[in-house]
Amino acid sequence: MATIDLTYFFDELLIADKDNNANSIKRFINQLEPWLLTELMGYALYKAYAAGISAGSPDAKWLAIRDGKEYTVSGVLVKWQGLIFKDGPSGDEQSKKSLIANYVYWHWIRNNNTVTTAAGEMQAKAGPIAANTTSKGKTIRAWNQMVDWNKSFVDFLYFNVADYPEFKNHSVPCHLLEKQNTLGL
């Protein structure tokens, strides 16, 4: 079962016409979420997490991954915000955040920026009062925010490896920890 849903795609992560694209977006979520989490956690930890979080009442260590947890590093209190969290009033649907949503958004926009036709890749023409522009700025901001959260997540797992021994010796792919820029450098 997916951790996120369509309600994570608003404001900076807005996907146009998301209600009509709901099935396609859900397929992206169901495909990309397990892949991303496996890359960040390693297969063994992701498998244990997926089984643990889907249990009737998950252990605290699985909830800490999903919902966040405070921990101490060299006497300094640090907070892992969680795979899903709210950045605003607790009941506000428009404050949901997730590194998974940023990753799905990046891939969704990249995939849907053009349309594949028999003549090749085409970009839809804008109407009479709009002009085509690039989505690079928004996708790069989404990616870079995800990278910051990925680093925080990896730090959490590293400093709590006693709780997550499956993470020991796991190597996170560099591209998930590297920021992007508009020049592609």
Residue, then its C-alpha position, 0 to 999 in steps of 0.5 A: m500500500a502506498t504511503i502517499d496519495l493524490t493529496y500531496f500534489f498541490d502548490e509547488l507540486l501541483i499536477a494539472d488536471k490531477d483528478n482526470n489523471a488520477n489512475s496514471i498518477k497512482r500507477f506512478i506512485n505504486q511504481l516509484e515509491p517502492w523503487l525509491l525507498t528500496e534505493l534509500m533503505g536497501y532491499a532488506l530494510y525496505k522489505a522489513y519496513a513494508a511488512g512492519i508498517s502494514a501490520g495491524s499495529p506497527d512497531a515504533k521503529w517503523l512508525a519513526i521511519r514513516d512519521g518521524k522521530e527526534y534523536t540525539v547525535s553527539g549531544v545535539l537533538v535532531k529531528w527526522q521529519g518522516l517519509i510523510f509529514k505536515d508543514g503547517p497546521s495539523g488539520d491542513e491538507q495543504s501542508k502535506k509533504s513527502l520526499i516520495a511526492n517530490y520524487v513522483y512529481w519530478h518523474w511525472i512532469r518529466n514523463n508528461n512534458t512531451v507526448t510521443t507520437a508517430a512523428g516523434e516527441m511533441q510538445a503541446k501548443a499553448g492556447p491563444i493566451a498562453a505560451n509554452t515554457t519550461s518546467k525545469g525550475k519547478t522540477i529542479r526545486a522539487w528534486n533538490q528539496m527531495v535530496d535534502w530530505n533524502k540526506s536527512f533520512v540517510d542520516f537518521l538511519y545511519f545514526n540509528v543503525a542499532d534499530y535498523p541493522e539491515f541498513k548497515n553496509h548499504s550504499v545509497p546511490c549518489h544521484l539520490l543525494e545530488k542536487q540538480n541545476t538548470l545547466g544539467l551540471 
